[in-house]
Amino acid sequence: MKIKELRITDFKGIKEAEYKFGKITKIMAMNGIGKTSIATAWYWLWSDKDYELHSNPNVRPYNVEECIPKVEAVLDINGIETMVSKQQKRAVSKPDARGISKVTLTNTYEINSVPKTERDFRSYLEEMGINFDKFLPLSHPDVFTSQKVNDMRKVLFEMVESKSDKEVATLTEGCAEVAALLDKYKFNEIEAMHKASRKKAEEQVKAIPNQIIGLEKAKVGYDVAELELQSNCLREQISEKQSLIENGNSASEKYKKASTELLKVQFEINDINRKACEELYLERKKYQDVADAADMGFDSAERKHKMAIMDIEKLKSNIDRNETERKKLVKKYQDAVATEFDDSRWVFDEESTICPNCGQTYPEDHIDQIRVDFHHKKEDAKKKFQIETQSQIEVISSMGMELKNTIERDTKTIKDIELEIEQYKTEKIQFNGQKTKALEKLSTLQNDPDLSDNQEYEVLCLKLHSMEEALKAMESGADYSNVIKAEIRQLKEELEIVQAQISKASNNVDIDEQIIALQQKQREYEQAKADSEKILYQLSLVSKKKNELLVGEINSKFTVVRWELFAYQKNGEYKECCIPLVDGKRFGESTNTGREIIAELDICDSLQKFFGISLPVFLDRAESINDDRIPNMDCQLVLLKVTEDPVLRMEVA
């Protein structure tokens, strides 16, 4: 495919332009003149990308909304002249509830002036031999080397007669296990399985020693025979203590009965105190409710007071605004009344008495009729002016009266509100007085009831005191029983601890069995790790062998570039890669820009030759290489060069 002509309309900084192309085309100008925009137009036509490879770029001119960017190309495809075009339309929806409008950009296509959908556009051109998947890597110098390593390797391996992984494994010494696995699985499946197996084995080999340490810590060093003796001794002591409790049961029963009688008297005293507290609470609540109601009334009056002040300020603001507007209307009214009909604009034109066709003066009777018609038009204009002026005066007068009424109404409302404010002030004073009286009354009441004059309460208190003294004399028997019970509880707790220690000591055997099982698993995982590492090592040998077999054949397809397809890391491990070399150096490592550009062109040229595809190549930064160093390529080459030219200049060869 070759470009014969490129027409660009409303595209980025290009308003409308037409460019013709040859085998080698140089586009030259200073920076910012539009060289890259031409390249962007070409790649946008085919891939929705700009020259920098940004997807869906903004191709519309800056600050221009109503336009349709369009790129049209006249091409030579296998000797057939074909015209293709692409344009972009912009639609703005109505604002939604939030006032936001949605902008939609739609691309449309044509081939030989026949509209096409994007799918039909691509399908039509693919039938003519255009490969859209390989278009960018084969026509843009920056695309191929910016791809992922695996994607580049995949394309490069298409350029040679490949051998299957099984064939390569058979040819590689010491890779019999991998060769056998390749009968059932693919290379990457084997690699993924054994990487996962190695990772799991490494995790378990690392985790199991910690598990064994935890089990060792769980073991106890108790003497089971000694613990059994302690257990029997504690049981005997508990039995002896229980026999002593029977002696204290009688004293305990008397103590319980006296305690019950004492509680009854205590309940009676508490009931009298409770009733007195309720009466005092109701009395305090009565005055507190009055104070709270007065407080709420004061708050309500205060809010109304503030709202009334705000209303007055708002009305005064309205009055000031309306007074200003009314003064403007008075000025308009005065101007309208003073306006008079302008007779100077109605002067009879003597040229109207001359025929525009023959240039002779009309007859006298015809001239008189023209003067009469002019007079009637003047009178009609004067009447119309008077009617319009009178109508304007009436409208101004009506608006002035309406403003006057509004001002008077707002002034009256202010006076009414001022009367309400005085009422709110009076209410606040009243509520403050009510609250003060209630709080003064509340302060005279005690917080706790005074039962000093209650004879029943005093009698019960004396009775309670005597019963408490009598109960103290009986506590010796009950206390003895409680002390014995406490000692029994202590002995039982000690017995439970000893029995728990005996149980833990018996678990040592189970723990030893678990440790032996974990040690066996550790050995199995270490073996699994070694087996996976062996398979992974064999896979690396197969990969290396495959690369060694293919790298020479791949490099023979290129003139300038050589490819490094595998490398050894610092830790000695073999790793697949895909690195372009120029003069034995990697891109960016002591290679000059011009040499790298020549290498990128070599990649495009070599790939196009191998795949039998010829596509135009656009090269930016062409000023970095001399004209005599530009490689001889079979495809069409477009060079974008920065020069001192203030206007875009093209040279076509």
NULOVEX-436162 format. One record per residue (C-alpha): residue number from 1; residue in one letter; x, y, z. Coordinates in nm, 3 decimals, padded with zeros to 5 digits. Each point is the difference from the previous one (the first is absolute). Last residue first. Example, Ala and Ser with C-alpha at 12.3 -4.5 7.8 and 13.67 -1.06 7.14 Angstrom:
! NULOVEX-436162
2,s,01.367,-00.106,00.714;
1,a,-00.137,-00.344,00.066;
This chain:
! NULOVEX-436162
653,a,01.097,01.186,-00.433;
652,v,-00.228,00.254,00.164;
651,e,00.124,00.300,00.196;
650,m,-00.253,00.173,00.224;
649,r,00.015,00.338,00.178;
648,l,-00.211,00.114,00.297;
647,v,00.055,00.369,00.069;
646,p,00.250,00.155,00.247;
645,d,00.280,-00.215,-00.152;
644,e,00.289,-00.024,00.252;
643,t,-00.010,-00.381,-00.013;
642,v,-00.147,-00.286,00.206;
641,k,-00.043,-00.305,-00.225;
640,l,-00.297,-00.235,-00.045;
639,l,00.102,-00.271,-00.249;
638,v,-00.263,-00.202,-00.191;
637,l,00.125,-00.331,-00.143;
636,q,-00.184,-00.220,-00.256;
635,c,00.104,-00.365,00.020;
634,d,00.294,-00.176,-00.168;
633,m,00.246,00.166,00.236;
632,n,00.344,00.142,-00.081;
631,p,00.125,00.118,00.337;
630,i,00.037,00.375,00.074;
629,r,00.369,00.056,00.068;
628,d,00.056,00.229,-00.301;
627,d,-00.278,00.229,00.121;
626,n,00.168,00.047,00.335;
625,i,-00.175,-00.128,00.313;
624,s,-00.131,00.192,00.303;
623,e,-00.208,00.233,-00.222;
622,a,-00.235,-00.297,-00.051;
621,r,-00.135,00.049,00.353;
620,d,-00.340,-00.133,-00.119;
619,l,-00.012,-00.290,-00.243;
618,f,-00.321,-00.094,-00.182;
617,v,00.014,-00.344,-00.167;
616,p,-00.230,-00.076,-00.295;
615,l,-00.104,-00.368,-00.017;
614,s,00.130,-00.290,-00.213;
613,i,-00.093,-00.346,00.124;
612,g,00.165,-00.325,-00.107;
611,f,00.032,-00.123,00.359;
610,f,00.379,-00.028,-00.026;
609,k,00.049,00.322,-00.196;
608,q,-00.223,00.201,00.233;
607,l,00.179,-00.140,00.306;
606,s,00.340,00.092,-00.145;
605,d,-00.104,00.354,-00.096;
604,c,-00.167,00.077,00.335;
603,i,00.298,-00.140,00.198;
602,d,00.252,00.180,-00.225;
601,l,-00.187,00.326,00.057;
600,e,00.039,-00.055,00.377;
599,a,00.372,-00.069,-00.049;
598,i,00.046,00.319,-00.205;
597,i,-00.171,00.189,00.285;
596,e,00.234,-00.168,00.252;
595,r,00.305,00.110,-00.201;
594,g,-00.125,00.359,-00.012;
593,t,-00.065,00.007,00.374;
592,n,00.350,-00.112,00.096;
591,t,00.062,-00.333,00.171;
590,s,00.197,-00.003,00.327;
589,e,-00.269,-00.211,00.171;
588,g,-00.337,00.140,-00.113;
587,f,-00.079,-00.294,-00.227;
586,r,00.231,-00.290,00.086;
585,k,00.347,-00.007,-00.149;
584,g,00.151,-00.250,-00.247;
583,d,00.003,00.251,-00.286;
582,v,-00.371,00.051,00.065;
581,l,-00.170,-00.259,00.219;
580,p,-00.374,-00.058,00.047;
579,i,-00.094,-00.175,00.326;
578,c,-00.251,-00.286,00.025;
577,c,00.038,-00.192,00.324;
576,e,-00.011,-00.356,00.135;
575,k,00.179,-00.053,00.331;
574,y,00.275,-00.241,00.106;
573,e,00.093,00.004,00.368;
572,g,00.357,00.080,00.102;
571,n,-00.094,00.221,00.297;
570,k,00.112,00.306,-00.200;
569,q,-00.239,-00.090,-00.282;
568,y,00.089,-00.191,-00.314;
567,a,-00.148,00.113,-00.328;
566,f,-00.236,-00.115,-00.274;
565,l,-00.140,00.143,-00.325;
564,e,00.264,00.260,-00.085;
563,w,-00.100,00.124,-00.345;
562,r,00.221,00.160,-00.267;
561,v,-00.099,00.314,-00.186;
560,v,00.172,00.142,-00.308;
559,t,-00.090,-00.231,-00.292;
558,f,-00.270,-00.226,00.145;
557,k,-00.126,-00.343,-00.118;
556,s,00.330,-00.168,00.090;
555,n,-00.064,00.096,00.362;
554,i,-00.300,-00.236,00.011;
553,e,00.198,-00.296,-00.139;
552,g,00.278,00.053,00.252;
551,v,-00.245,00.034,00.289;
550,l,-00.196,-00.316,-00.086;
549,l,00.215,-00.294,00.110;
548,e,00.152,00.190,00.294;
547,n,-00.346,00.113,00.109;
546,k,-00.129,-00.358,-00.008;
545,k,00.301,-00.123,00.194;
544,k,-00.050,00.272,00.262;
543,s,-00.367,-00.087,00.033;
542,v,00.082,-00.370,00.032;
541,l,00.270,00.074,00.258;
540,s,-00.242,00.226,00.192;
539,l,-00.260,-00.280,-00.006;
538,q,00.263,-00.243,00.136;
537,y,00.065,00.240,00.289;
536,l,-00.374,00.025,00.066;
535,i,-00.026,-00.381,00.005;
534,k,00.292,-00.026,00.248;
533,e,-00.139,00.281,00.213;
532,s,-00.332,-00.186,00.012;
531,d,00.169,-00.324,00.115;
530,a,00.209,00.184,00.263;
529,k,-00.310,00.173,00.136;
528,a,-00.189,-00.330,00.012;
527,q,00.296,-00.160,00.187;
526,e,00.000,00.284,00.253;
525,y,-00.379,-00.037,00.029;
524,e,00.033,-00.374,00.076;
523,r,00.277,00.060,00.259;
522,q,-00.216,00.263,00.170;
521,k,-00.298,-00.237,-00.004;
520,q,00.206,-00.265,00.184;
519,q,00.110,00.258,00.258;
518,l,-00.365,00.101,00.045;
517,a,-00.104,-00.365,00.066;
516,i,00.282,-00.046,00.258;
515,i,-00.108,00.324,00.176;
514,q,-00.364,-00.118,00.014;
513,e,00.107,-00.332,00.160;
512,d,00.206,00.186,00.261;
511,i,-00.301,00.220,00.079;
510,d,-00.223,-00.304,00.056;
509,v,00.251,-00.145,00.249;
508,n,00.031,00.332,00.185;
507,n,-00.382,00.014,00.042;
506,s,00.015,-00.223,00.316;
505,a,00.197,00.274,00.179;
504,k,-00.275,00.249,-00.086;
503,s,-00.265,-00.221,00.166;
502,i,00.211,-00.040,00.319;
501,q,00.047,00.380,00.009;
500,a,-00.376,00.049,-00.032;
499,q,-00.056,-00.244,00.291;
498,v,00.246,00.198,00.216;
497,i,-00.175,00.331,-00.084;
496,e,-00.344,-00.150,00.075;
495,l,00.125,-00.126,00.342;
494,e,00.131,00.349,00.087;
493,e,-00.344,00.145,-00.080;
492,k,-00.163,-00.271,00.215;
491,l,00.229,00.085,00.294;
490,q,-00.092,00.372,-00.025;
489,r,-00.373,-00.081,-00.010;
488,i,00.038,-00.223,00.309;
487,e,00.179,00.284,00.186;
486,a,-00.283,00.238,-00.085;
485,k,-00.255,-00.250,00.127;
484,i,00.192,-00.031,00.331;
483,v,00.005,00.381,00.040;
482,n,-00.374,00.021,-00.074;
481,s,-00.079,-00.260,00.269;
480,y,00.210,00.189,00.256;
479,d,-00.167,00.328,-00.096;
478,a,-00.344,-00.146,00.062;
477,g,00.094,-00.113,00.350;
476,s,00.171,00.331,00.093;
475,e,-00.274,00.218,-00.156;
474,m,-00.252,-00.041,00.286;
473,a,00.127,00.288,00.218;
472,k,00.003,00.229,-00.305;
471,l,-00.367,-00.081,-00.064;
470,a,-00.103,00.136,00.343;
469,e,00.170,00.335,-00.072;
468,e,-00.170,00.020,-00.343;
467,m,-00.339,-00.073,00.163;
466,s,00.050,00.285,00.249;
465,h,00.083,00.249,-00.280;
464,l,-00.298,-00.109,-00.211;
463,k,-00.241,00.056,00.292;
462,l,00.137,00.353,00.054;
461,c,-00.045,00.079,-00.370;
460,l,-00.354,-00.142,00.005;
459,v,-00.096,00.226,00.289;
458,e,00.142,00.312,-00.172;
457,y,-00.190,-00.070,-00.326;
456,e,-00.329,-00.050,00.188;
455,q,00.058,00.328,00.189;
454,n,00.045,00.210,-00.321;
453,d,00.119,00.346,00.118;
452,s,00.367,-00.057,-00.100;
451,l,-00.103,-00.134,-00.341;
450,d,00.136,00.292,-00.209;
449,p,-00.007,-00.096,-00.371;
448,d,00.316,00.056,-00.214;
447,n,00.067,00.282,-00.250;
446,q,-00.169,00.262,00.219;
445,l,-00.246,00.259,-00.140;
444,t,00.071,00.375,00.035;
443,s,00.193,00.004,-00.330;
442,l,-00.309,-00.116,-00.190;
441,k,-00.199,00.303,00.116;
440,e,00.276,00.232,-00.127;
439,l,00.012,-00.196,-00.326;
438,a,-00.375,00.040,-00.051;
437,k,00.011,00.375,00.074;
436,t,00.289,00.056,-00.246;
435,k,-00.170,-00.202,-00.278;
434,q,-00.324,00.196,00.029;
433,g,00.187,00.332,-00.006;
432,n,00.201,-00.099,-00.310;
431,f,-00.324,-00.105,-00.171;
430,q,-00.159,00.341,00.067;
429,i,00.306,00.195,-00.122;
428,k,00.015,-00.213,-00.317;
427,e,-00.373,00.059,-00.064;
426,t,00.042,00.379,00.027;
425,k,00.286,-00.007,-00.251;
424,y,-00.213,-00.213,-00.237;
423,q,-00.285,00.257,00.021;
422,e,00.241,00.283,-00.083;
421,i,00.118,-00.203,-00.300;
420,e,-00.361,-00.045,-00.118;
419,l,-00.045,00.379,-00.007;
418,e,00.317,00.028,-00.212;
417,i,-00.146,-00.264,-00.233;
416,d,-00.309,00.212,-00.062;
415,k,00.215,00.307,-00.073;
414,i,00.213,-00.200,-00.245;
413,t,-00.315,-00.128,-00.175;
412,k,-00.118,00.358,-00.053;
411,t,00.333,00.088,-00.168;
410,d,-00.020,-00.318,-00.217;
409,r,-00.352,00.100,-00.120;
408,e,00.106,00.358,-00.073;
407,i,00.305,-00.122,-00.197;
406,t,-00.213,-00.252,-00.195;
405,n,-00.260,00.264,-00.082;
404,k,00.270,00.235,-00.130;
403,l,00.158,-00.281,-00.205;
402,e,-00.337,-00.077,-00.162;
401,m,-00.060,00.368,-00.065;
400,g,00.341,00.031,-00.171;
399,m,-00.064,-00.310,-00.215;
398,s,-00.335,00.142,-00.115;
397,s,00.156,00.339,-00.073;
396,i,00.281,-00.161,-00.201;
395,v,-00.254,-00.207,-00.200;
394,e,-00.215,00.308,-00.062;
393,i,00.298,00.207,-00.114;
392,q,00.108,-00.278,-00.240;
391,s,-00.348,-00.021,-00.147;
390,q,-00.005,00.379,-00.046;
389,t,00.338,-00.013,-00.178;
388,e,-00.116,-00.289,-00.223;
387,i,-00.322,00.183,-00.091;
386,q,00.184,00.328,-00.067;
385,f,00.262,-00.173,-00.217;
384,k,-00.272,-00.183,-00.199;
383,k,-00.181,00.328,-00.053;
382,k,00.323,00.165,-00.122;
381,a,00.079,-00.293,-00.232;
380,d,-00.349,00.018,-00.149;
379,e,00.032,00.376,-00.047;
378,k,00.336,-00.047,-00.177;
377,k,-00.141,-00.276,-00.220;
376,h,-00.297,00.225,-00.092;
375,h,00.236,00.289,-00.087;
374,f,00.211,-00.228,-00.221;
373,d,-00.310,-00.123,-00.184;
372,v,-00.115,00.361,-00.057;
371,r,00.347,00.096,-00.132;
370,i,-00.002,-00.301,-00.238;
369,q,-00.350,00.100,-00.119;
368,d,00.120,00.355,-00.068;
367,i,00.296,-00.142,-00.199;
366,h,-00.242,-00.206,-00.215;
365,d,-00.210,00.311,-00.069;
364,e,00.318,00.191,-00.092;
363,p,00.123,-00.265,-00.249;
362,y,00.305,-00.211,00.116;
361,t,00.349,00.142,-00.060;
360,q,00.215,-00.194,-00.250;
359,g,00.274,-00.258,00.092;
358,c,-00.141,-00.272,-00.230;
357,n,-00.011,-00.294,00.246;
356,p,00.032,00.163,00.345;
355,c,-00.276,00.253,-00.087;
354,i,00.071,00.329,00.180;
353,t,-00.244,00.142,00.260;
352,s,00.150,-00.233,00.267;
351,e,00.327,00.193,-00.041;
350,e,-00.162,00.294,00.174;
349,d,-00.004,-00.193,00.329;
348,f,-00.257,00.155,00.237;
347,v,00.144,00.044,00.350;
346,w,-00.134,-00.233,00.274;
345,r,00.300,-00.065,00.232;
344,s,00.003,00.365,00.099;
343,d,-00.357,-00.028,00.123;
342,d,00.117,-00.196,00.310;
341,f,-00.313,-00.062,00.211;
340,e,00.051,00.119,00.354;
339,t,00.134,-00.169,00.316;
338,a,-00.051,00.207,00.316;
337,v,-00.278,-00.223,00.133;
336,a,00.213,-00.313,-00.059;
335,d,00.306,00.152,00.171;
334,q,-00.208,00.107,00.300;
333,y,-00.153,-00.347,00.032;
332,k,00.341,-00.168,-00.032;
331,k,00.137,00.225,00.276;
330,v,-00.303,-00.079,00.220;
329,l,00.051,-00.371,-00.078;
328,k,00.363,00.018,00.122;
327,k,-00.117,00.167,00.321;
326,r,-00.253,-00.284,00.047;
325,e,00.276,-00.261,-00.039;
324,t,00.206,00.167,00.274;
323,e,-00.308,00.021,00.223;
322,n,-00.072,-00.369,-00.073;
321,r,00.352,-00.103,00.110;
320,d,-00.019,00.210,00.315;
319,i,-00.347,-00.136,00.082;
318,n,00.114,-00.361,-00.060;
317,s,00.299,00.051,00.234;
316,k,-00.232,00.149,00.261;
315,l,-00.227,-00.305,-00.037;
314,k,00.294,-00.242,00.049;
313,e,00.123,00.190,00.306;
312,i,-00.353,00.000,00.146;
311,d,-00.034,-00.377,-00.062;
310,m,00.337,-00.064,00.171;
309,i,-00.114,00.200,00.304;
308,a,-00.325,-00.201,00.009;
307,m,00.194,-00.328,-00.021;
306,k,00.217,00.106,00.295;
305,h,-00.304,00.087,00.215;
304,k,-00.181,-00.321,-00.101;
303,r,00.305,-00.202,00.107;
302,e,00.020,00.189,00.334;
301,a,-00.373,-00.051,00.065;
300,s,00.040,-00.376,-00.057;
299,d,00.311,-00.016,00.222;
298,f,-00.185,00.189,00.280;
297,g,-00.296,-00.236,-00.023;
296,m,00.233,-00.302,00.018;
295,d,00.170,00.140,00.313;
294,a,-00.340,00.077,00.157;
293,a,-00.109,-00.360,-00.062;
292,d,00.327,-00.130,00.151;
291,a,-00.038,00.220,00.312;
290,v,-00.362,-00.112,00.052;
289,d,00.102,-00.364,-00.049;
288,q,00.279,00.042,00.259;
287,y,-00.252,00.141,00.249;
286,k,-00.227,-00.308,-00.024;
285,k,00.298,-00.238,-00.025;
284,r,00.133,00.114,00.339;
283,e,-00.333,-00.086,00.170;
282,l,-00.028,-00.331,-00.186;
281,y,00.358,-00.094,00.102;
280,l,-00.064,00.085,00.368;
279,e,-00.306,-00.224,00.004;
278,e,00.191,-00.282,-00.171;
277,c,00.293,00.031,00.244;
276,a,-00.237,-00.025,00.300;
275,k,-00.153,-00.315,-00.150;
274,r,00.344,-00.155,-00.051;
273,n,00.117,00.079,00.354;
272,i,-00.307,-00.174,00.149;
271,d,00.060,-00.302,-00.229;
270,n,00.371,-00.016,00.093;
269,i,-00.086,-00.017,00.372;
268,e,-00.250,-00.282,-00.063;
267,f,00.256,-00.189,-00.215;
266,q,00.264,00.028,00.276;
265,v,-00.247,-00.146,00.253;
264,k,-00.061,-00.297,-00.233;
263,l,00.375,-00.043,-00.059;
262,l,00.062,-00.028,00.376;
261,e,-00.257,-00.279,00.030;
260,t,00.172,-00.195,-00.283;
259,s,00.344,00.044,00.158;
258,a,-00.130,-00.138,00.330;
257,k,-00.126,-00.314,-00.180;
256,k,00.330,-00.048,-00.194;
255,y,00.208,00.031,00.318;
254,k,-00.210,-00.261,00.176;
253,e,00.051,-00.241,-00.296;
252,s,00.380,00.063,-00.005;
251,a,00.037,-00.079,00.366;
250,s,-00.154,-00.342,-00.068;
249,n,00.213,-00.063,-00.317;
248,g,00.340,00.068,00.171;
247,n,00.062,-00.354,00.120;
246,e,-00.093,-00.146,-00.342;
245,i,00.275,00.210,-00.174;
244,l,00.283,-00.195,00.174;
243,s,-00.072,-00.319,-00.198;
242,q,00.051,00.195,-00.330;
241,k,00.351,00.108,00.112;
240,e,00.117,-00.360,00.046;
239,s,-00.122,-00.105,-00.349;
238,i,00.173,00.301,-00.166;
237,q,00.329,-00.089,00.174;
236,e,-00.019,-00.362,-00.126;
235,r,-00.061,00.116,-00.360;
234,l,00.298,00.236,00.018;
233,c,00.234,-00.285,00.105;
232,n,-00.122,-00.222,-00.285;
231,s,00.070,00.273,-00.262;
230,q,00.345,00.082,00.137;
229,l,00.097,-00.372,-00.021;
228,e,-00.128,-00.015,-00.363;
227,l,00.210,00.310,-00.090;
226,e,00.316,-00.163,00.137;
225,a,-00.065,-00.310,-00.215;
224,v,-00.063,00.216,-00.316;
223,d,00.327,00.194,00.030;
222,y,-00.063,00.319,-00.210;
221,g,00.229,00.120,-00.282;
220,v,-00.264,00.149,-00.233;
219,k,-00.023,00.002,-00.382;
218,a,-00.165,00.303,-00.163;
217,k,00.339,00.161,-00.066;
216,e,00.099,-00.301,-00.213;
215,l,-00.326,00.039,-00.195;
214,g,00.077,00.367,-00.076;
213,i,00.355,-00.085,-00.109;
212,i,-00.143,-00.268,-00.235;
211,q,-00.238,00.256,-00.155;
210,n,00.289,00.243,-00.048;
209,p,00.201,-00.273,-00.174;
208,i,-00.306,-00.072,-00.228;
207,a,-00.041,00.356,-00.136;
206,k,00.317,00.037,-00.212;
205,v,-00.026,-00.344,-00.162;
204,q,-00.372,00.068,-00.049;
203,e,00.053,00.333,-00.177;
202,e,00.281,-00.142,-00.215;
201,a,-00.219,-00.299,-00.099;
200,k,-00.289,00.229,-00.100;
199,k,00.232,00.218,-00.209;
198,r,00.160,-00.302,-00.166;
197,s,-00.341,-00.148,-00.089;
196,a,-00.120,00.334,-00.142;
195,k,00.317,00.034,-00.207;
194,h,-00.044,-00.364,-00.101;
193,m,-00.354,00.046,-00.128;
192,a,00.074,00.331,-00.179;
191,e,00.305,-00.140,-00.183;
190,i,-00.183,-00.317,-00.106;
189,e,-00.292,00.208,-00.127;
188,n,00.237,00.239,-00.182;
187,f,00.161,-00.291,-00.192;
186,k,-00.330,-00.167,-00.090;
185,y,-00.112,-00.320,00.170;
184,k,-00.049,-00.369,-00.076;
183,d,00.285,-00.102,-00.235;
182,l,00.199,00.300,00.130;
181,l,00.033,-00.184,00.334;
180,a,00.222,-00.267,-00.161;
179,a,00.233,00.260,-00.153;
178,v,00.013,00.178,00.336;
177,e,00.119,-00.320,00.173;
176,a,00.255,-00.074,-00.277;
175,c,00.165,00.341,00.026;
174,g,00.363,-00.101,00.072;
173,e,00.133,00.080,-00.349;
172,t,-00.221,00.216,-00.222;
171,l,-00.103,-00.147,-00.338;
170,t,-00.305,-00.174,00.148;
169,a,-00.097,00.324,00.176;
168,v,00.023,00.189,-00.334;
167,e,-00.227,-00.253,-00.174;
166,k,-00.255,00.012,00.284;
165,d,00.003,00.382,00.005;
164,s,-00.090,-00.010,-00.369;
163,k,00.249,00.133,-00.252;
162,s,-00.052,00.332,-00.173;
161,e,00.089,00.088,-00.357;
160,v,00.083,00.362,00.050;
159,m,-00.175,00.336,-00.035;
158,e,-00.295,-00.095,00.222;
157,f,00.250,-00.024,00.286;
156,l,00.055,00.376,-00.031;
155,v,-00.372,00.072,00.037;
154,k,-00.038,-00.213,00.315;
153,r,00.321,00.139,00.146;
152,m,-00.133,00.355,-00.033;
151,d,-00.330,-00.094,00.171;
150,n,00.183,-00.190,00.277;
149,v,00.226,00.299,00.075;
148,k,-00.289,00.246,00.024;
147,q,-00.020,00.261,-00.275;
146,s,00.201,00.325,-00.013;
145,t,00.254,-00.147,-00.246;
144,f,-00.269,-00.056,-00.266;
143,v,-00.177,00.334,00.035;
142,d,00.263,00.276,-00.027;
141,p,00.081,-00.025,-00.373;
140,h,-00.369,00.005,-00.107;
139,s,-00.082,-00.196,-00.318;
138,l,00.059,-00.369,00.084;
137,p,-00.104,00.003,00.368;
136,l,-00.295,00.232,-00.082;
135,f,-00.153,-00.195,-00.294;
134,k,00.064,-00.354,00.131;
133,d,-00.347,-00.058,00.146;
132,f,-00.161,00.211,-00.276;
131,n,00.132,-00.225,-00.281;
130,i,-00.082,00.180,-00.328;
129,g,-00.021,-00.253,-00.289;
128,m,-00.293,00.129,-00.209;
127,e,-00.235,-00.233,00.192;
126,e,00.132,00.166,00.318;
125,l,-00.103,00.335,-00.150;
124,y,-00.363,-00.104,-00.041;
123,s,-00.014,-00.163,00.345;
122,r,00.147,00.309,00.171;
121,f,-00.254,00.237,-00.155;
120,d,-00.282,-00.253,00.049;
119,r,00.077,-00.015,00.374;
118,e,00.036,00.378,00.025;
117,t,-00.332,00.047,-00.177;
116,k,00.030,00.114,-00.359;
115,p,-00.122,00.294,-00.209;
114,v,00.089,-00.023,-00.374;
113,s,00.217,00.293,-00.121;
112,n,00.272,-00.241,-00.127;
111,i,00.017,-00.149,00.349;
110,e,-00.172,00.201,00.272;
109,y,00.012,00.002,00.382;
108,t,-00.184,00.157,00.294;
107,n,00.131,00.078,00.350;
106,t,-00.245,00.111,00.270;
105,l,00.082,00.227,00.295;
104,t,-00.267,00.037,00.271;
103,v,-00.011,00.289,00.250;
102,k,-00.239,-00.037,00.295;
101,s,-00.143,00.319,00.148;
100,i,00.001,00.068,00.375;
99,g,-00.264,00.229,00.152;
98,r,-00.053,-00.228,00.300;
97,a,-00.345,-00.106,-00.124;
96,d,00.149,-00.082,-00.342;
95,p,00.117,00.255,-00.258;
94,k,-00.107,-00.079,-00.360;
93,s,00.245,-00.217,-00.189;
92,v,00.307,00.127,-00.190;
91,a,00.096,-00.175,-00.326;
90,r,00.344,00.006,-00.167;
89,k,00.078,-00.155,-00.338;
88,q,00.334,-00.153,-00.095;
87,q,00.116,-00.074,-00.355;
86,k,00.178,-00.287,-00.171;
85,s,00.094,-00.038,-00.364;
84,v,00.120,-00.259,-00.250;
83,m,00.070,00.048,-00.373;
82,t,00.133,-00.301,-00.192;
81,e,00.223,-00.008,-00.305;
80,i,00.073,-00.365,-00.080;
79,g,00.366,-00.095,-00.066;
78,n,00.028,-00.226,00.307;
77,i,-00.157,00.273,00.214;
76,d,00.086,00.348,-00.137;
75,l,-00.164,00.242,00.238;
74,v,-00.191,00.331,-00.009;
73,a,-00.049,00.093,00.365;
72,e,-00.272,00.209,00.166;
71,v,00.019,00.122,00.361;
70,k,-00.294,00.194,00.145;
69,p,-00.066,00.208,00.313;
68,i,-00.365,00.117,-00.002;
67,c,-00.051,00.353,00.135;
66,e,-00.224,00.187,00.243;
65,e,00.207,-00.011,00.318;
64,v,00.317,00.197,-00.071;
63,n,00.198,00.111,00.308;
62,y,00.300,-00.222,-00.093;
61,p,-00.047,-00.194,-00.323;
60,r,-00.145,-00.351,00.047;
59,v,00.235,-00.298,-00.006;
58,n,-00.021,-00.089,00.369;
57,p,00.169,-00.339,00.010;
56,n,-00.194,-00.329,00.017;
55,s,00.302,-00.208,00.103;
54,h,00.339,00.164,00.057;
53,l,00.260,-00.150,-00.237;
52,e,00.232,00.309,-00.006;
51,y,-00.092,00.031,-00.371;
50,d,-00.369,00.018,00.093;
49,k,-00.221,-00.306,00.036;
48,d,-00.343,-00.099,-00.136;
47,s,00.168,-00.280,-00.204;
46,w,-00.022,00.060,-00.376;
45,l,-00.114,00.361,-00.050;
44,w,00.153,00.102,00.334;
43,y,00.337,-00.128,-00.127;
42,w,-00.012,00.225,-00.309;
41,a,-00.140,00.307,00.180;
40,t,00.267,-00.040,00.271;
39,a,00.273,00.006,-00.265;
38,i,-00.143,00.323,-00.143;
37,s,-00.035,00.146,00.351;
36,t,00.367,-00.084,00.063;
35,k,00.109,00.246,-00.268;
34,g,-00.240,00.276,00.114;
33,i,00.193,00.327,00.049;
32,g,00.081,-00.055,00.368;
31,n,00.373,-00.063,-00.047;
30,m,00.153,00.159,-00.310;
29,a,-00.070,-00.152,-00.338;
28,m,00.075,-00.296,-00.228;
27,i,-00.207,-00.285,-00.142;
26,k,00.225,-00.226,-00.208;
25,t,-00.161,-00.259,-00.228;
24,i,00.180,-00.309,-00.127;
23,k,-00.184,-00.219,-00.252;
22,g,-00.236,00.291,-00.073;
21,f,-00.274,00.187,00.185;
20,k,-00.245,00.282,-00.075;
19,y,-00.152,00.215,00.277;
18,e,-00.332,00.187,00.009;
17,a,-00.097,00.246,00.272;
16,e,-00.299,00.140,00.186;
15,k,-00.014,00.145,00.353;
14,i,00.302,-00.190,00.138;
13,g,00.068,00.068,00.371;
12,k,-00.185,-00.312,00.127;
11,f,-00.192,-00.128,-00.305;
10,d,-00.248,00.240,-00.159;
9,t,00.059,-00.157,-00.345;
8,i,00.285,-00.225,-00.117;
7,r,00.059,-00.134,-00.350;
6,l,00.275,-00.258,-00.054;
5,e,00.120,-00.097,-00.349;
4,k,00.183,-00.288,-00.165;
3,i,00.056,-00.212,00.310;
2,k,00.142,-00.344,-00.077;
1,m,-00.121,-00.352,00.089;
